């Protein structure tokens, strides 16, 4: 277990922030308004203590890493849920970040999930934020120097939009978006026009109860993007297979029960070394991790259960932390102010 120096760790991502070839961690601390950076040593452990950076906002929720100012160093962008802002921490390339953070309005209230992608095909990184409190999503086009065109463009969503993912779902070469709506039990698809704007009318698909997370990958080997949704109150995941034309069909079987209550996040990676992506789900209420090994045809084996020493699980990521060529799992635990690291032997 890796203790955070902040409270209520929420979201975690992995990247190489100091360019030493080892995987590092960045974690938002919801209770102390900071981001903690853990520099990896390459043997499954991390330098101590962690470095902490203020997000210049209240209750940092989600974060994403990319090079937003084109200097070759990884930067961080974070949503501050109770401040209704987005914060940018520019990376210095040594694992540290420039302070103070740069902030701007999220385009709505209670911003939660955020992704980095290229919406207008200019090879500069853009942002998309889900604003759960105002039922909209907002796009921000990147200028390439660490700033974004403001204000962003906002689009109506269904009730309580939360998690978001992106990809070219209809094969036109432009980035599209998939968003889950917790309040309406829907999966929403927005089609990108390639110029930074979206079709204002989304298409929707029914999910389980209170869908909390959506992720995209090719689950059946047809080179078309599919989607997986975690249904918090149904204690299940749903698989939507992409047709490549912008529509999705339910897989058969379409849902799988989780081994614990409250699936809240999903990591996608090849966990057993068969060159097929698998799923790892963090279950917040059950304090467990469910691993689904893929059959490669859009179906999955029965979920395997792994307990966590942490409580109130949140974000889960899959990355190789001990440099053995196999993916490990890390999950944040809000009530224990820690991250649980499971090395590859768990699967």
Short mmCIF file of the C-alpha atoms (twelve columns), coordinates in Angstrom:
data_MODEL
# 
_entry.id   MODEL 
# 
loop_
_atom_site.group_PDB 
_atom_site.id 
_atom_site.type_symbol 
_atom_site.label_atom_id 
_atom_site.label_alt_id 
_atom_site.label_comp_id 
_atom_site.label_asym_id 
_atom_site.label_seq_id 
_atom_site.Cartn_x 
_atom_site.Cartn_y 
_atom_site.Cartn_z 
_atom_site.pdbx_PDB_model_num 
ATOM 1   C CA . UNK A 1   0.000   0.000   0.000   1 
ATOM 2   C CA . UNK A 2   1.251   3.457   -0.956  1 
ATOM 3   C CA . UNK A 3   0.138   6.210   1.410   1 
ATOM 4   C CA . UNK A 4   -0.750  9.582   -0.057  1 
ATOM 5   C CA . UNK A 5   0.246   12.757  1.743   1 
ATOM 6   C CA . UNK A 6   -3.193  14.199  1.015   1 
ATOM 7   C CA . UNK A 7   -6.665  13.021  1.954   1 
ATOM 8   C CA . UNK A 8   -9.411  11.301  -0.034  1 
ATOM 9   C CA . UNK A 9   -7.381  10.277  -3.114  1 
ATOM 10  C CA . UNK A 10  -9.721  10.295  -6.082  1 
ATOM 11  C CA . UNK A 11  -8.232  9.804   -9.544  1 
ATOM 12  C CA . UNK A 12  -4.876  8.327   -10.531 1 
ATOM 13  C CA . UNK A 13  -2.955  8.139   -13.781 1 
ATOM 14  C CA . UNK A 14  0.420   6.702   -14.719 1 
ATOM 15  C CA . UNK A 15  3.065   8.264   -16.960 1 
ATOM 16  C CA . UNK A 16  6.811   8.898   -17.000 1 
ATOM 17  C CA . UNK A 17  7.007   12.430  -15.606 1 
ATOM 18  C CA . UNK A 18  10.787  12.542  -15.091 1 
ATOM 19  C CA . UNK A 19  11.849  10.730  -18.278 1 
ATOM 20  C CA . UNK A 20  13.782  7.967   -16.542 1 
ATOM 21  C CA . UNK A 21  11.971  5.122   -18.277 1 
ATOM 22  C CA . UNK A 22  9.990   4.100   -15.187 1 
ATOM 23  C CA . UNK A 23  6.258   4.511   -14.649 1 
ATOM 24  C CA . UNK A 24  5.255   7.220   -12.180 1 
ATOM 25  C CA . UNK A 25  1.893   8.056   -10.591 1 
ATOM 26  C CA . UNK A 26  -0.160  11.232  -10.274 1 
ATOM 27  C CA . UNK A 27  -3.081  11.258  -7.834  1 
ATOM 28  C CA . UNK A 28  -5.701  13.908  -7.073  1 
ATOM 29  C CA . UNK A 29  -6.347  14.411  -3.360  1 
ATOM 30  C CA . UNK A 30  -9.988  15.447  -3.153  1 
ATOM 31  C CA . UNK A 31  -9.825  16.417  0.499   1 
ATOM 32  C CA . UNK A 32  -6.656  18.533  0.496   1 
ATOM 33  C CA . UNK A 33  -6.867  20.172  -2.962  1 
ATOM 34  C CA . UNK A 34  -3.554  18.814  -4.192  1 
ATOM 35  C CA . UNK A 35  -2.009  16.432  -6.689  1 
ATOM 36  C CA . UNK A 36  0.580   13.961  -5.402  1 
ATOM 37  C CA . UNK A 37  3.395   12.757  -7.664  1 
ATOM 38  C CA . UNK A 38  5.026   9.403   -6.923  1 
ATOM 39  C CA . UNK A 39  8.190   8.766   -8.933  1 
ATOM 40  C CA . UNK A 40  8.657   5.111   -9.802  1 
ATOM 41  C CA . UNK A 41  11.898  3.291   -9.107  1 
ATOM 42  C CA . UNK A 42  11.147  0.463   -11.526 1 
ATOM 43  C CA . UNK A 43  10.860  -2.378  -9.014  1 
ATOM 44  C CA . UNK A 44  7.235   -1.812  -8.005  1 
ATOM 45  C CA . UNK A 45  8.094   0.790   -5.388  1 
ATOM 46  C CA . UNK A 46  8.235   4.585   -5.446  1 
ATOM 47  C CA . UNK A 47  10.416  7.373   -4.113  1 
ATOM 48  C CA . UNK A 48  9.341   8.723   -0.742  1 
ATOM 49  C CA . UNK A 49  8.015   11.199  0.137   1 
ATOM 50  C CA . UNK A 50  5.755   12.166  -2.727  1 
ATOM 51  C CA . UNK A 51  5.731   15.666  -4.206  1 
ATOM 52  C CA . UNK A 52  2.525   17.674  -3.787  1 
ATOM 53  C CA . UNK A 53  1.167   20.504  -5.893  1 
ATOM 54  C CA . UNK A 54  -1.831  22.738  -5.266  1 
ATOM 55  C CA . UNK A 55  -4.572  22.578  -7.888  1 
ATOM 56  C CA . UNK A 56  -5.633  26.138  -6.995  1 
ATOM 57  C CA . UNK A 57  -9.194  24.931  -6.564  1 
ATOM 58  C CA . UNK A 58  -11.529 22.953  -4.337  1 
ATOM 59  C CA . UNK A 59  -11.950 19.163  -4.545  1 
ATOM 60  C CA . UNK A 60  -9.753  18.101  -7.489  1 
ATOM 61  C CA . UNK A 61  -11.530 15.219  -9.156  1 
ATOM 62  C CA . UNK A 62  -10.127 13.848  -12.424 1 
ATOM 63  C CA . UNK A 63  -6.826  14.428  -14.181 1 
ATOM 64  C CA . UNK A 64  -5.127  13.721  -17.489 1 
ATOM 65  C CA . UNK A 65  -1.515  13.948  -18.668 1 
ATOM 66  C CA . UNK A 66  -0.227  15.179  -22.024 1 
ATOM 67  C CA . UNK A 67  2.185   17.720  -23.471 1 
ATOM 68  C CA . UNK A 68  -0.051  20.775  -23.738 1 
ATOM 69  C CA . UNK A 69  2.648   23.411  -24.366 1 
ATOM 70  C CA . UNK A 70  4.757   21.458  -26.889 1 
ATOM 71  C CA . UNK A 71  7.971   21.520  -24.852 1 
ATOM 72  C CA . UNK A 72  8.429   17.751  -24.718 1 
ATOM 73  C CA . UNK A 73  7.454   17.484  -21.048 1 
ATOM 74  C CA . UNK A 74  4.279   15.935  -19.703 1 
ATOM 75  C CA . UNK A 75  1.803   18.341  -18.129 1 
ATOM 76  C CA . UNK A 76  -1.309  17.732  -16.012 1 
ATOM 77  C CA . UNK A 77  -4.849  19.041  -16.362 1 
ATOM 78  C CA . UNK A 78  -7.247  18.599  -13.435 1 
ATOM 79  C CA . UNK A 79  -10.933 19.292  -12.813 1 
ATOM 80  C CA . UNK A 80  -11.689 21.133  -9.555  1 
ATOM 81  C CA . UNK A 81  -15.217 19.954  -8.816  1 
ATOM 82  C CA . UNK A 82  -16.397 22.495  -6.245  1 
ATOM 83  C CA . UNK A 83  -14.587 25.450  -7.851  1 
ATOM 84  C CA . UNK A 84  -16.064 24.769  -11.299 1 
ATOM 85  C CA . UNK A 85  -12.597 25.189  -12.779 1 
ATOM 86  C CA . UNK A 86  -9.961  23.362  -14.776 1 
ATOM 87  C CA . UNK A 87  -6.354  23.588  -13.558 1 
ATOM 88  C CA . UNK A 88  -3.175  23.214  -15.625 1 
ATOM 89  C CA . UNK A 89  0.149   22.190  -14.094 1 
ATOM 90  C CA . UNK A 90  2.973   22.552  -16.605 1 
ATOM 91  C CA . UNK A 91  5.626   19.863  -16.284 1 
ATOM 92  C CA . UNK A 92  9.330   20.626  -15.928 1 
ATOM 93  C CA . UNK A 93  10.443  17.213  -17.181 1 
ATOM 94  C CA . UNK A 94  12.024  16.172  -13.885 1 
ATOM 95  C CA . UNK A 95  8.855   15.030  -12.126 1 
ATOM 96  C CA . UNK A 96  8.082   18.484  -10.801 1 
ATOM 97  C CA . UNK A 97  5.541   21.052  -11.999 1 
ATOM 98  C CA . UNK A 98  5.414   24.822  -12.292 1 
ATOM 99  C CA . UNK A 99  3.371   26.697  -9.697  1 
ATOM 100 C CA . UNK A 100 0.932   28.308  -9.404  1 
ATOM 101 C CA . UNK A 101 -1.469  26.264  -11.470 1 
ATOM 102 C CA . UNK A 102 -3.271  28.029  -14.308 1 
ATOM 103 C CA . UNK A 103 -7.051  27.835  -13.949 1 
ATOM 104 C CA . UNK A 104 -10.090 28.658  -16.073 1 
ATOM 105 C CA . UNK A 105 -13.843 28.072  -15.853 1 
ATOM 106 C CA . UNK A 106 -15.030 24.576  -16.772 1 
ATOM 107 C CA . UNK A 107 -18.063 25.801  -18.707 1 
ATOM 108 C CA . UNK A 108 -20.545 24.435  -16.185 1 
ATOM 109 C CA . UNK A 109 -20.918 23.235  -12.617 1 
ATOM 110 C CA . UNK A 110 -19.355 20.269  -10.834 1 
ATOM 111 C CA . UNK A 111 -16.814 19.290  -13.510 1 
ATOM 112 C CA . UNK A 112 -15.886 15.646  -13.151 1 
ATOM 113 C CA . UNK A 113 -14.240 13.684  -15.956 1 
ATOM 114 C CA . UNK A 114 -11.779 15.196  -18.436 1 
ATOM 115 C CA . UNK A 115 -10.012 13.817  -21.506 1 
ATOM 116 C CA . UNK A 116 -7.294  15.090  -23.852 1 
ATOM 117 C CA . UNK A 117 -7.743  14.542  -27.579 1 
ATOM 118 C CA . UNK A 118 -7.502  16.362  -30.936 1 
ATOM 119 C CA . UNK A 119 -10.969 17.532  -31.964 1 
ATOM 120 C CA . UNK A 120 -9.995  19.774  -34.885 1 
ATOM 121 C CA . UNK A 121 -7.170  17.776  -36.484 1 
ATOM 122 C CA . UNK A 122 -4.519  20.466  -35.959 1 
ATOM 123 C CA . UNK A 123 -2.145  18.178  -34.024 1 
ATOM 124 C CA . UNK A 124 -2.656  20.249  -30.876 1 
ATOM 125 C CA . UNK A 125 -4.202  18.737  -27.788 1 
ATOM 126 C CA . UNK A 126 -7.749  19.775  -26.898 1 
ATOM 127 C CA . UNK A 127 -9.821  19.082  -23.779 1 
ATOM 128 C CA . UNK A 128 -13.339 17.830  -23.114 1 
ATOM 129 C CA . UNK A 129 -14.932 18.194  -19.670 1 
ATOM 130 C CA . UNK A 130 -18.151 16.700  -18.326 1 
ATOM 131 C CA . UNK A 131 -20.013 19.108  -16.038 1 
ATOM 132 C CA . UNK A 132 -22.166 16.852  -13.889 1 
ATOM 133 C CA . UNK A 133 -24.023 19.625  -12.064 1 
ATOM 134 C CA . UNK A 134 -25.134 21.520  -15.180 1 
ATOM 135 C CA . UNK A 135 -25.804 18.514  -17.446 1 
ATOM 136 C CA . UNK A 136 -23.436 19.562  -20.223 1 
ATOM 137 C CA . UNK A 137 -20.034 18.849  -21.715 1 
ATOM 138 C CA . UNK A 138 -17.561 21.561  -22.724 1 
ATOM 139 C CA . UNK A 139 -14.776 21.413  -25.306 1 
ATOM 140 C CA . UNK A 140 -11.649 23.568  -25.165 1 
ATOM 141 C CA . UNK A 141 -9.433  23.820  -28.250 1 
ATOM 142 C CA . UNK A 142 -5.713  23.832  -27.524 1 
ATOM 143 C CA . UNK A 143 -3.425  26.520  -28.897 1 
ATOM 144 C CA . UNK A 144 -0.305  24.411  -28.359 1 
ATOM 145 C CA . UNK A 145 1.417   26.681  -25.852 1 
ATOM 146 C CA . UNK A 146 -0.342  25.447  -22.723 1 
ATOM 147 C CA . UNK A 147 -3.385  27.665  -23.160 1 
ATOM 148 C CA . UNK A 148 -6.813  27.043  -24.651 1 
ATOM 149 C CA . UNK A 149 -9.410  29.012  -26.572 1 
ATOM 150 C CA . UNK A 150 -11.805 30.463  -23.998 1 
ATOM 151 C CA . UNK A 151 -14.630 30.196  -23.328 1 
ATOM 152 C CA . UNK A 152 -15.137 26.661  -24.552 1 
ATOM 153 C CA . UNK A 153 -18.059 25.303  -26.554 1 
ATOM 154 C CA . UNK A 154 -20.752 23.647  -24.448 1 
ATOM 155 C CA . UNK A 155 -23.169 20.912  -25.513 1 
ATOM 156 C CA . UNK A 156 -26.264 19.661  -23.746 1 
ATOM 157 C CA . UNK A 157 -26.095 16.197  -22.190 1 
ATOM 158 C CA . UNK A 158 -28.585 14.008  -20.366 1 
ATOM 159 C CA . UNK A 159 -28.870 14.063  -16.574 1 
ATOM 160 C CA . UNK A 160 -25.638 13.849  -14.545 1 
ATOM 161 C CA . UNK A 161 -23.011 13.251  -17.250 1 
ATOM 162 C CA . UNK A 162 -19.906 11.773  -15.695 1 
ATOM 163 C CA . UNK A 163 -17.270 9.675   -17.442 1 
ATOM 164 C CA . UNK A 164 -16.156 10.322  -21.026 1 
ATOM 165 C CA . UNK A 165 -14.010 8.595   -23.642 1 
ATOM 166 C CA . UNK A 166 -13.122 9.379   -27.250 1 
ATOM 167 C CA . UNK A 167 -12.362 7.685   -30.547 1 
ATOM 168 C CA . UNK A 168 -13.400 7.599   -34.192 1 
ATOM 169 C CA . UNK A 169 -16.621 5.619   -33.865 1 
ATOM 170 C CA . UNK A 170 -17.985 6.173   -37.392 1 
ATOM 171 C CA . UNK A 171 -14.819 5.869   -39.472 1 
ATOM 172 C CA . UNK A 172 -14.759 9.414   -40.874 1 
ATOM 173 C CA . UNK A 173 -11.337 10.264  -39.460 1 
ATOM 174 C CA . UNK A 174 -12.702 12.651  -36.838 1 
ATOM 175 C CA . UNK A 175 -12.786 12.180  -33.078 1 
ATOM 176 C CA . UNK A 176 -16.167 11.340  -31.547 1 
ATOM 177 C CA . UNK A 177 -17.167 11.202  -27.880 1 
ATOM 178 C CA . UNK A 178 -18.960 8.719   -25.639 1 
ATOM 179 C CA . UNK A 179 -20.408 9.930   -22.325 1 
ATOM 180 C CA . UNK A 180 -22.373 8.113   -19.638 1 
ATOM 181 C CA . UNK A 181 -25.337 9.824   -17.998 1 
ATOM 182 C CA . UNK A 182 -25.836 8.605   -14.441 1 
ATOM 183 C CA . UNK A 183 -29.214 10.265  -13.989 1 
ATOM 184 C CA . UNK A 184 -30.844 8.857   -17.136 1 
ATOM 185 C CA . UNK A 185 -29.065 5.471   -17.360 1 
ATOM 186 C CA . UNK A 186 -27.857 6.279   -20.863 1 
ATOM 187 C CA . UNK A 187 -24.730 6.048   -22.997 1 
ATOM 188 C CA . UNK A 188 -24.473 9.174   -25.171 1 
ATOM 189 C CA . UNK A 189 -22.590 9.358   -28.483 1 
ATOM 190 C CA . UNK A 190 -21.493 12.722  -29.921 1 
ATOM 191 C CA . UNK A 191 -20.088 12.820  -33.448 1 
ATOM 192 C CA . UNK A 192 -17.186 15.152  -34.190 1 
ATOM 193 C CA . UNK A 193 -17.104 17.277  -37.339 1 
ATOM 194 C CA . UNK A 194 -13.315 17.511  -37.421 1 
ATOM 195 C CA . UNK A 195 -13.239 21.284  -36.942 1 
ATOM 196 C CA . UNK A 196 -13.518 21.276  -33.165 1 
ATOM 197 C CA . UNK A 197 -17.309 21.199  -33.056 1 
ATOM 198 C CA . UNK A 198 -19.762 18.359  -32.462 1 
ATOM 199 C CA . UNK A 199 -23.168 17.469  -33.807 1 
ATOM 200 C CA . UNK A 200 -25.432 19.051  -31.200 1 
ATOM 201 C CA . UNK A 201 -27.804 16.062  -31.129 1 
ATOM 202 C CA . UNK A 202 -26.386 12.966  -29.460 1 
ATOM 203 C CA . UNK A 203 -27.553 9.392   -29.947 1 
ATOM 204 C CA . UNK A 204 -28.168 7.288   -26.866 1 
ATOM 205 C CA . UNK A 205 -28.218 3.679   -25.673 1 
ATOM 206 C CA . UNK A 206 -29.684 2.240   -22.490 1 
ATOM 207 C CA . UNK A 207 -27.238 1.056   -19.826 1 
ATOM 208 C CA . UNK A 208 -27.646 -0.439  -16.378 1 
ATOM 209 C CA . UNK A 209 -28.476 1.629   -13.313 1 
ATOM 210 C CA . UNK A 210 -26.360 4.720   -12.606 1 
ATOM 211 C CA . UNK A 211 -23.599 4.210   -15.200 1 
ATOM 212 C CA . UNK A 212 -20.463 5.713   -13.698 1 
ATOM 213 C CA . UNK A 213 -17.670 4.981   -16.160 1 
ATOM 214 C CA . UNK A 214 -17.177 4.354   -19.883 1 
ATOM 215 C CA . UNK A 215 -14.014 3.176   -21.638 1 
ATOM 216 C CA . UNK A 216 -13.217 2.307   -25.276 1 
ATOM 217 C CA . UNK A 217 -11.117 -0.384  -26.967 1 
ATOM 218 C CA . UNK A 218 -11.452 -3.114  -29.598 1 
ATOM 219 C CA . UNK A 219 -12.799 -6.137  -27.731 1 
ATOM 220 C CA . UNK A 220 -13.589 -8.467  -30.642 1 
ATOM 221 C CA . UNK A 221 -10.614 -7.942  -32.948 1 
ATOM 222 C CA . UNK A 222 -12.490 -6.329  -35.849 1 
ATOM 223 C CA . UNK A 223 -10.474 -3.070  -35.686 1 
ATOM 224 C CA . UNK A 224 -13.596 -1.139  -34.665 1 
ATOM 225 C CA . UNK A 225 -13.890 0.602   -31.327 1 
ATOM 226 C CA . UNK A 226 -16.189 -0.929  -28.729 1 
ATOM 227 C CA . UNK A 227 -17.338 0.445   -25.377 1 
ATOM 228 C CA . UNK A 228 -17.596 -0.889  -21.835 1 
ATOM 229 C CA . UNK A 229 -19.759 0.771   -19.186 1 
ATOM 230 C CA . UNK A 230 -19.665 0.251   -15.420 1 
ATOM 231 C CA . UNK A 231 -23.156 0.289   -13.874 1 
ATOM 232 C CA . UNK A 232 -22.773 1.409   -10.249 1 
ATOM 233 C CA . UNK A 233 -26.159 0.361   -8.855  1 
ATOM 234 C CA . UNK A 234 -26.621 -2.685  -11.103 1 
ATOM 235 C CA . UNK A 235 -23.257 -4.088  -9.947  1 
ATOM 236 C CA . UNK A 236 -22.401 -4.977  -13.526 1 
ATOM 237 C CA . UNK A 237 -20.552 -3.960  -16.665 1 
ATOM 238 C CA . UNK A 238 -22.138 -3.658  -20.118 1 
ATOM 239 C CA . UNK A 239 -20.378 -4.322  -23.434 1 
ATOM 240 C CA . UNK A 240 -21.340 -2.351  -26.566 1 
ATOM 241 C CA . UNK A 241 -19.762 -3.566  -29.814 1 
ATOM 242 C CA . UNK A 242 -19.044 -0.912  -32.425 1 
ATOM 243 C CA . UNK A 243 -20.136 -1.407  -36.030 1 
ATOM 244 C CA . UNK A 244 -17.671 1.166   -37.354 1 
ATOM 245 C CA . UNK A 245 -20.521 3.322   -38.668 1 
ATOM 246 C CA . UNK A 246 -21.215 5.152   -35.419 1 
ATOM 247 C CA . UNK A 247 -23.743 2.686   -34.055 1 
ATOM 248 C CA . UNK A 248 -23.316 0.056   -31.357 1 
ATOM 249 C CA . UNK A 249 -24.918 -3.307  -30.691 1 
ATOM 250 C CA . UNK A 250 -25.109 -5.156  -27.413 1 
ATOM 251 C CA . UNK A 251 -22.675 -8.041  -27.150 1 
ATOM 252 C CA . UNK A 252 -23.962 -11.505 -26.261 1 
ATOM 253 C CA . UNK A 253 -23.783 -11.760 -23.327 1 
ATOM 254 C CA . UNK A 254 -24.125 -8.010  -22.931 1 
ATOM 255 C CA . UNK A 255 -23.629 -7.705  -19.168 1 
ATOM 256 C CA . UNK A 256 -21.366 -9.306  -16.588 1 
ATOM 257 C CA . UNK A 257 -21.822 -9.125  -12.815 1 
ATOM 258 C CA . UNK A 258 -19.040 -7.581  -10.783 1 
ATOM 259 C CA . UNK A 259 -17.646 -9.440  -7.786  1 
ATOM 260 C CA . UNK A 260 -18.324 -6.460  -5.537  1 
ATOM 261 C CA . UNK A 261 -20.888 -3.690  -5.323  1 
ATOM 262 C CA . UNK A 262 -20.479 -0.275  -6.914  1 
ATOM 263 C CA . UNK A 263 -18.244 -0.568  -10.021 1 
ATOM 264 C CA . UNK A 264 -16.776 2.915   -10.374 1 
ATOM 265 C CA . UNK A 265 -13.779 2.703   -12.730 1 
ATOM 266 C CA . UNK A 266 -12.393 0.397   -15.419 1 
ATOM 267 C CA . UNK A 267 -8.851  -0.192  -16.660 1 
ATOM 268 C CA . UNK A 268 -8.278  -1.819  -20.050 1 
ATOM 269 C CA . UNK A 269 -5.028  -3.672  -20.733 1 
ATOM 270 C CA . UNK A 270 -3.614  -7.098  -21.613 1 
ATOM 271 C CA . UNK A 271 -3.343  -8.536  -18.116 1 
ATOM 272 C CA . UNK A 272 -2.413  -12.144 -18.942 1 
ATOM 273 C CA . UNK A 273 0.026   -11.691 -21.818 1 
ATOM 274 C CA . UNK A 274 -2.110  -13.181 -24.604 1 
ATOM 275 C CA . UNK A 275 -2.085  -9.967  -26.701 1 
ATOM 276 C CA . UNK A 276 -5.825  -9.434  -26.087 1 
ATOM 277 C CA . UNK A 277 -7.061  -6.589  -23.893 1 
ATOM 278 C CA . UNK A 278 -8.750  -7.512  -20.617 1 
ATOM 279 C CA . UNK A 279 -10.714 -5.510  -18.051 1 
ATOM 280 C CA . UNK A 280 -10.069 -4.612  -14.415 1 
ATOM 281 C CA . UNK A 281 -12.895 -2.978  -12.459 1 
ATOM 282 C CA . UNK A 282 -12.697 -1.203  -9.103  1 
ATOM 283 C CA . UNK A 283 -15.790 -1.759  -6.944  1 
ATOM 284 C CA . UNK A 284 -16.248 1.110   -4.501  1 
ATOM 285 C CA . UNK A 285 -18.784 -0.358  -2.099  1 
ATOM 286 C CA . UNK A 286 -17.440 -3.905  -2.153  1 
ATOM 287 C CA . UNK A 287 -13.786 -2.794  -1.840  1 
ATOM 288 C CA . UNK A 288 -12.780 -5.366  -4.436  1 
ATOM 289 C CA . UNK A 289 -11.277 -5.537  -7.910  1 
ATOM 290 C CA . UNK A 290 -12.883 -7.664  -10.611 1 
ATOM 291 C CA . UNK A 291 -10.682 -8.893  -13.468 1 
ATOM 292 C CA . UNK A 292 -12.330 -10.103 -16.679 1 
ATOM 293 C CA . UNK A 293 -10.058 -11.990 -19.071 1 
ATOM 294 C CA . UNK A 294 -11.107 -11.530 -22.678 1 
ATOM 295 C CA . UNK A 295 -11.914 -14.336 -25.103 1 
ATOM 296 C CA . UNK A 296 -11.008 -12.026 -27.992 1 
ATOM 297 C CA . UNK A 297 -14.457 -12.173 -29.616 1 
ATOM 298 C CA . UNK A 298 -16.249 -9.529  -27.567 1 
ATOM 299 C CA . UNK A 299 -16.996 -11.865 -24.680 1 
ATOM 300 C CA . UNK A 300 -15.207 -12.289 -21.368 1 
ATOM 301 C CA . UNK A 301 -14.561 -15.036 -18.866 1 
ATOM 302 C CA . UNK A 302 -16.297 -14.934 -15.519 1 
ATOM 303 C CA . UNK A 303 -14.892 -12.166 -13.354 1 
ATOM 304 C CA . UNK A 304 -12.163 -13.040 -10.853 1 
ATOM 305 C CA . UNK A 305 -12.305 -11.334 -7.479  1 
ATOM 306 C CA . UNK A 306 -9.354  -9.682  -5.715  1 
ATOM 307 C CA . UNK A 307 -9.668  -7.965  -2.367  1 
ATOM 308 C CA . UNK A 308 -8.137  -4.593  -1.614  1 
ATOM 309 C CA . UNK A 309 -6.638  -3.438  1.662   1 
ATOM 310 C CA . UNK A 310 -8.091  0.006   0.946   1 
ATOM 311 C CA . UNK A 311 -11.633 1.209   1.555   1 
ATOM 312 C CA . UNK A 312 -13.987 3.160   -0.727  1 
ATOM 313 C CA . UNK A 313 -12.116 2.375   -3.927  1 
ATOM 314 C CA . UNK A 314 -12.010 4.903   -6.747  1 
ATOM 315 C CA . UNK A 315 -9.722  5.048   -9.767  1 
ATOM 316 C CA . UNK A 316 -7.963  1.975   -11.186 1 
ATOM 317 C CA . UNK A 317 -5.070  1.931   -13.649 1 
ATOM 318 C CA . UNK A 318 -3.030  -0.801  -15.330 1 
ATOM 319 C CA . UNK A 319 0.682   -0.165  -15.851 1 
ATOM 320 C CA . UNK A 320 4.010   -1.986  -15.539 1 
ATOM 321 C CA . UNK A 321 5.467   -0.683  -12.283 1 
ATOM 322 C CA . UNK A 322 8.226   -3.262  -11.764 1 
ATOM 323 C CA . UNK A 323 9.599   -3.355  -15.315 1 
ATOM 324 C CA . UNK A 324 8.897   -7.055  -15.844 1 
ATOM 325 C CA . UNK A 325 6.999   -6.486  -19.084 1 
ATOM 326 C CA . UNK A 326 3.625   -7.319  -17.544 1 
ATOM 327 C CA . UNK A 327 0.887   -4.972  -16.407 1 
ATOM 328 C CA . UNK A 328 0.166   -4.376  -12.734 1 
ATOM 329 C CA . UNK A 329 -2.866  -2.730  -11.123 1 
ATOM 330 C CA . UNK A 330 -3.162  0.296   -8.863  1 
ATOM 331 C CA . UNK A 331 -6.374  1.500   -7.217  1 
ATOM 332 C CA . UNK A 332 -7.021  4.582   -5.069  1 
ATOM 333 C CA . UNK A 333 -8.728  4.207   -1.688  1 
ATOM 334 C CA . UNK A 334 -10.487 7.320   -0.404  1 
ATOM 335 C CA . UNK A 335 -11.152 6.223   3.161   1 
ATOM 336 C CA . UNK A 336 -7.621  4.969   3.788   1 
ATOM 337 C CA . UNK A 337 -5.755  7.791   1.981   1 
ATOM 338 C CA . UNK A 338 -3.719  5.274   0.035   1 
ATOM 339 C CA . UNK A 339 -3.133  3.423   -3.210  1 
ATOM 340 C CA . UNK A 340 -3.135  -0.351  -3.381  1 
ATOM 341 C CA . UNK A 341 -0.655  -1.832  -5.862  1 
ATOM 342 C CA . UNK A 342 -1.240  -5.366  -7.147  1 
ATOM 343 C CA . UNK A 343 1.657   -6.804  -9.116  1 
ATOM 344 C CA . UNK A 344 1.055   -9.118  -12.064 1 
ATOM 345 C CA . UNK A 345 0.632   -12.358 -10.164 1 
ATOM 346 C CA . UNK A 346 -2.892  -11.234 -9.229  1 
ATOM 347 C CA . UNK A 347 -4.232  -12.492 -12.562 1 
# 
